[in-house]
Amino acid sequence: MTVTTKNDKNDQSPRVLRRWRHPSMKQFFQQLEDGTVRVTGDDGRSGIFHVDGRYISGDLTQASKHMLVWTGQPELPEIYNYRWTLVPVDTDRPSGWPAEFEDGKS
């Protein structure tokens, strides 16, 4: 993950939070502070997209939806950052989740 800071207090451009390069499409995907994703191609064209793939602005009007989600997805709370195979199953609860996982308080 790449985190950059603004150099000037008057700079209104969004801060880049994550940056990934698509190996075959030769495009850079950058998560912006406002929750959108900037996609820049090798030819210099760029566009801004919603995480779900909707085009907002710019010369580039198409981008990989998978990379948009990968780049622009919100961070998971630490409680949900675990391997599924390690989650204990509570057979007494209808959801199967242990109570501390279900209510978000662990």
C-alpha positions, 0 to 999 in steps of 0.5 A: 500500500502506498500512502502519500501526503499533501505538500501544500495545505491549499492542495485540494487533490485527493491523497493516494492511499493504495496503488497497484499495477495491472501486469497485463493491462499496463495500468496503475490503479490508485485509491483516492481519499474520497473513495474513488479509484484513479486509473492511469494507462501507459499512454498517459490517459487516466480516468476516475471510477467508482469502486463498482466500475461506474465511470466518473471522469477523464480520458480513460473510460474503461477499467478492470472491475476486479482491480477497481474493487481490489484497489478501492475496497474499504479496509476490513475491521481487524475483527474480520481479518482472519482465515475462514478455515480457522473460524470456530462454528457455534452449532447452538446459534442459528447463524453458526457464528460465535457471539463475539464475531457476530456482534462485532465485539471481541 
